Amino acid sequence: MRRAKPEPDVRPMAVDRPIVNSPYEEPLRHWRYDKGKGPELIEGLRRAAGYWLRESARGPGGQRQLVTEENFNELELVNDLRRLVRAWRDDEYKGATRVTQQLLRHWWNADREKRLFFCQLEAAETLIYLAEVNAKARPPVSVPLDLVEDAQGQAKGYKPLRRYACKMATGSGKTVVMAMLAAWSFLNRAHYPKDPRFSDAILAVCPGLTIKERLQVLRPGAPGNYYDEFALIPPGMGDFLGSGRILITNWHEFLLVDDSKSRRVVQRGEEDEAAFSTRVLHGLGKAKNLLVINDEAHHAYRPPALTEEEADALGREERDNLEEATVWVQGLDRIHAARGINFCADFSATPFYIAGSKHEEGTPFEWIVSDFGLVDAIESGLVKIPRVPVSDTTGHAIPRYFNLWRWINDELKAEEPGAAGVGRRRPKPEAVVQRADGALKQLAGLWKQTHDHWQACGRRIPPALIIVCDNTQLSQVMYEHISGERLREGPDGRKRTAYETGQVFPELLSNSEEQQPTMRIDSRLIREAEAEVESKTRTAVGDELRRKVSTVGKEGQPGEQVRCVVSVGMLTEGWDARNVKQILGLRAFHSQLLCEQVVGRGLRRISYDVDPETGLLAEEYVDVYGVPFEVIPVKKAVEKAPTDERERTHVHAREDREQFAIEFPLVEGYVCEVQQHLTADLSRVAPVEIDALVEPTASIARPKGWAEGEAPGLEGPGETVTQTREEYYATVRMQTIEYDLAGRVTEALLAGRPGARHQLFHEALRIVREFLATKVAYHGADPKEVGLERYRRQVVERLLLAIEPDESRGEQRLLPRIERFRRKGSTRDVDFFTIRECRETRKSHVSHVVLDSTQWEASAAFWLEASDDVIAYARNDHLGFLIPYDYDEKPHLYTPDFVVRLRDGSNLIVETKGQEREQDRQKHAAAERWVSAVNNAGEWGRWRFAVCREAAELPESLAEALSSADPRAPRAPVP
């Protein structure tokens, strides 16, 4: 019998304020954990990438003995790449393609409705840097290859795999990074079809059916796809996304088929590499040079060469893991041999070698290139904060409920020597449940407080309690204890399900024939249920079980009302329930990696609202008993009802207000293939301001004569001299500035297309001169100030939004380019929870107006509700109404405040803006261009745009919109 690993003596490391960083910026603070001093907040410094490993002591002959301290080991490759990627970012992504630069700038745009997390951006940047730039660097970074070491693979000529692993904590959004990587590859391949760095075919591999279904969001055009959901494609580039193909599969497809069509492990199969690749890659045709995405990639490692004795000594779970790793990696070897793999992007929260591999359990993959682990995710607020006991009434240094399993085993050994411990039999399940009952009921009490609070807030989804057990027998007894459901023998000797009263809040957690709020699941059962789909043995029972456990906490799904999950193991990867609020661990934890795997199932956040008081994500918690964290920031558990549960409002489209629904086109760019003739309605264009407070027009200088460190002033030694740009004004002609501006506009309009450049230039020059004469506020400055690069850029960007083809002289009118995969947005899509202050609505399809730090939204909503001119309205919050524009030569997305439907059936875009900056003027010009193009299209109704400096101006703006004879009223659609 194998000896159990002894548990370490760990103590909780609690801090008062675990969240110290913004999720959208690189972390510059972290908690340092020193066992002698306790946690210490380090300012201005990011935590080094690394991992914790409990080293094994070696006795005589190299025999393993008891574990020693868990030590921190730095990931030098990751830390080197962090510095290189940061410098590359600061250098505006020098060396990358134009498409890549445009993508990265678009993803970093702070104006996005759904901002991307820093960890997502850094992971994508690192992969792109290695694929595009690293080879040209001097010296390039060397990332270890995944070498083929077994004799059979070498005999077949298998080549090493180039793998890059991204370590991202559960809940930090790694699937979004996969979509970013796919967009990067597809868009670049479309623009540079002969460049081998890019692939137009992607193979995504995952462990099971649950994750395979979840990864369908990577398919362009699929419902809920992440390219649309997170606006990953810059305006004007949507059509290129469809040029690529993606196949999502799981490792079971890599099982070889022999002559009898039965499935075998790779070494026994009969398929050659070409036939194997044709079958597995059926959805990718004859594609070569593939990009491979491995999800939950810690399952994909090189299997060790085992002797018969070593193989026999493996446990059942270890044998399963070994088979999966063998099939997965050798399947990739075969594809690489037949078709070629550009590189593999590995994603995992724990890319470490597991038990049964040839490496020490807990050591990392050698090709980890990016690391944003659980500790970083907690400190950035990306996940819930574990809240653990740090003291109790027993007075013990280590609270009993902190390391519950050890305490129970110690008690059992004291009462019955030999009953449990190293080298002894497992404790009886009934004895464990009896001693765990106090912790269970205390934790369940916290669960009930959360349940009652959520009910009072009107939430339909209940919170979930997870109990992770050591073995199947213990999980069965615990399940019966909570649910009251058990098998009883009837008079005929046959066993039947009986529903009795559970011992933990029976009114909420006991099962009955009508409902089963408590469920029991074994990770092995889940894997078997998922594997059924790959064979002819798929059953309704197995499919129902898989669907129920994978949809816990999801409205309208089989697992919606599950309140308690009793499991063996850590549940399946990809289990993404967001409503887990309590976790109880009843098993041994011999490493911090195991602690992370267990608690990771309960760390997904419910809301991503930023706390207006701190500028950080609002704290969310999960109460954890029996999982002994040592190096993860946790917060002290409270003895009373949780006070961190802020009131959350469910903002959603109300089914009873369908008559107030508003739809709008999703515009990604404009069709403006002008040939010769231009026009521009400059009356709608905001002026360019020559601002001496921003760009000084004169300076007073004197010789340096003040003391070191002293600020210069008007008083001091030496004669003062007034310095201006008179020399510049004297040597530069206004005509030169006008010609330069016209040339820039012409080049932007042609965008590399052949055309009547000479004719367009003169048309652009006419408009430039009119703009400089009527739309530049010089404020007494020399007119040649407009020749400064700052103002030249503003003039060109403003003009490009105002200029349209002149229809009166035969040009095709300006039209919107609608997103290819999702043509329209709607108020029907709004559905989210928020901690921000809200106001209920009457005239809106959306239930509430969410207020930001000011009361603009509340005041505007009041006037919109009160106006007889308004039929319906919606605040543009989670609505997805975005207007593309360029500013400072970078693409941006503008989110107007409100969309209003007026009583004449037209639509009004409303912006409530007090102080107006230069970028705001550019946004408003972009909205006018959007309105013009959409009205020209004719199929989206009539639209207008209005800016209100004060919310009280709204009634006047509404009346003006109704009375105006807009020359851009919709006309018949273009055939």
C-alpha positions, 0 to 999 in steps of 0.5 A: 500500500502506498504511503500517504503524503504527510501534510505540512504545518501551514498557517493562514496568511490573512490581510485586510485589503487583498485587492491592491491593483487595477485589473486594467493596468500592470500591477505595481503593488503586491503582498509579500509573505514572510513566515517570520514577519507576516504579510507586507505590502510592497509598493511600486514593484510587481511580484516576480513570476515564480512557483511554490514547490515543497521540496522533498528531502532525500535520505541515504541512497536518494530515498524520498523522506518527509516533505520540507518547507515549500519554497519559491522558485523564480521563473526566469524566462517569464521575468525576462519576457516581461521586461522585453514585452514592456519595452516593446509596448513602450516602443509602439510595437516596433517590428510587428506588422501594421495589422498587429500594431492596429490590433494591439492598439485597439485592444489597449483602447481605454474607451472600450465598453468592455476593457480587456484585463492587463493579464489578457493583454500581456499574455497576447502580447507575449505570444505575438512577440515570440511569434513575430518579433523574437526571431529578429531580436539580438539576442532572441529569447530561447524558449525550450522545445517540447522534445520527442524523447521516446524511441518510437517517436524518434524512429518515425522522425517526429520533430520537437513541438514549439510550445508557449504556455500562458499561466492564467488563473481560473476566472482571469479570461484565458478564452478571450486571449484565445480569441485574441490570438485567433484574430491576430493569426487570421487577420495577419494571414489575410493581409500577408498570405505568404508569411509563414508566421501566420496561420489561417487554420487553427486547431483547438484541443481540450480535455472534454465535452464541457470545455469543447462546448464552451470554446464554441465562442471562438468560432467567428459568427457563432452566437455569443462569439467573443470577437463580437462580445468583446469587440476584438476586431478593429473597425473596418477589419471584420471581413478578414476574420472570416478568411480563417477556419477553426476546428474545436475538438478534444483529445479523444479524437486523437485515439487511433482507429485500427483496421477493425475501427476500434479505438486504441491508445496511440502506440497500438494503432494502425493509422499512419500520420497522413490518414490520422491527420485527414480524419482528425482535421476533417474540418480544416481540409488540407490545411498546413502550418497550423496554429494549435491552442491547447486548453487545460494544457497541463494534461498534455505532457510527454509520458514517461517510459515506465517499467511494468512494476512502475505501471502497476504501482500507478493509481487509477487516476494516474493511469487515466492521466497518463493515457490522456497525456499519451494520446494528446501529445502523440496526436500533436506529433502526428499532425506536426509530421503530416501537416506542420504545426506553427506553434502550440499556445498552451493555456492553463491555470496550473501548467505543472507536471502532475502525479504520474508524469516523469517529473516531480509533481508540481514542477512547471512546464519548461516553456511557460512564457507568461504568468498571471497566477492566482495570487496576482488575480486576487490582488487585481480583483479578477477573482473572488477573495478566499476568506478563511478562519484565522482564529477560533475559540480553541485558542490553537495557533492554527484554527481547526477549521483552517486545516480541518482534515488534519484536525479530524485525523489527529482526533481519530488517531488519539481516540483509536490508534491506528485508525488513520494516518500515514500507512494506516487505513482511511478513517470511517466516513461516518466518523469524519462526517460526525467531526466535520458537522460543526464546520459544515453547519457553520459554513452552511449558516454563512451560505444561508445568510447569502441565500436570504440576502440574494432572495431579498435582492430579487436574484433568481439564482441561489448561491452554491456550496461546494464540498470536496471529499477525499473519496467516494465513500465519504462523499456518499455519506456526506451527500446523504447527511445533507440531502436526506436522499439514500437507497433503502431496501423495500419489502421485495428486497429491491433497493429504491431511492428514499427521500428523508430529511437532511440534517443541514437546512432541510427546507433548502437543501433536502432532496425530493422527487420534485427537486434536487437542490443537492447533487453528488458528483465524482470527477471520474463520472463526469469524465466518463459521461463526457467520453460517452459522446465519443463512442456509441455508449452515450446515454441519456443519464450520463448526458443529463448528469454532465449537463446539470453539473456544467450549468450550475448557476446558469439561468434557464439551465438544468443546474440553475437551482443546484444549491449544494455540490458534494464532489470527489476531486476538484470537479471538471476543468471548465466548470465556470459557475459564478455563484459559488460562495462557500467551499468545504475541503474534507481531504488532505492537501499536501501542496499549495498547487492542490489548494489552488486547484480546489478553491479555483472552482469557486473564484469566478466573479459575479460582477466586474463593476469598479468601486467608485470609492477606490477605483478598483474592482469591488470585493467579492468573497468565497468562504473557505474551510478546510483548504490550508492556504499558505501563500495566497492572500486571504481575508479573515472570516467573520463570525456574523453575517457577511457584510461584503455583499453589496446590494446588486441590481439586476439590470435587464430587458423587461419582457413586458416592455417589448414595445420599447425595444430599440435596435441599431446597426453595428457599424465597423466602418464606412464605404467611401470609395470616392472617385473625383468629387468631395463635399463637406458640411462644415456647419456640423463640425466642431472647431479646432482650438489653438490653445496657448495653455496647451501649446505655448506660443511664447516663453520667457528665458534667462541664463541659469543662475538658480541653486540646484534643485530650485525651480526657475522663476522671473526673479534671478540673475541675468537678462530675460528674453522672450522667445517665440516662433517668429522665425518659423512664421517668417519662413513657412508659407500658409500655402505650404501648410494648406497643401500638406493638409490636402495631401494628407486628406487625399492619401487617407481617402484613397487608402492605397487605391488607384484614383484621380489623385490630382482631382481629389487633391484640388477638391480636398484643398478647397475644403481645407481652405474653407475649414481653416477660414471658418472652423479654426479658433486662433484666439489671437495666435498667428494662423501658421500655428495650425501648421504644428503637428498637433493641430495638423493631425486634429484638422485632418482627423476632423476633415476625414469625418466630415468629407463625403462623396458629392452625390450631386456630381455623380458620386456614390453616397457615403454608406455604413459598413455593417459588421459581417457576423452580427448586423444589429444590436438591441436593448434585448441583449442587456442583462447584467448585475451592478453595485452602482446606484440605479434608477428604475425606468418606465419608458425604457425596455431596460429595467434601470438607468445605472448612475456613474459618479455624477448625477448626469444620468439621473437628471437626463433620465428624469427629462426623458421620462417626463417628455411627451416627445419621447416614446422610448429610450435606453442608457448605453450601458452594456448595450454595445452601441459603439461608434468608431473613430480615429484620434491621435492616429489611433482607432477608438470607439465612442460610447454615446450616453443615450439612444432615444426614439422620438414620437415621429419614429426617428432615433436620437443619439444623445450625449450629455457632456459638460466640459468638452475636450478635443477628443470629445469634439472628435467623438461628436464629429464621428457621431455625425458621420455615423448618422449621415452614413446610416441615414443614407443606407435607408434601412435603419430608420432616421437618426440624429445626434445631439449634444447637451451641455446640461441635462436640463437642455434635453427638452429643447434638444428633443423639440429641435430634433423633431422640428428640424428638416434634416437633409440627411433623412433616409432615402431608398436603399441602394440597390 
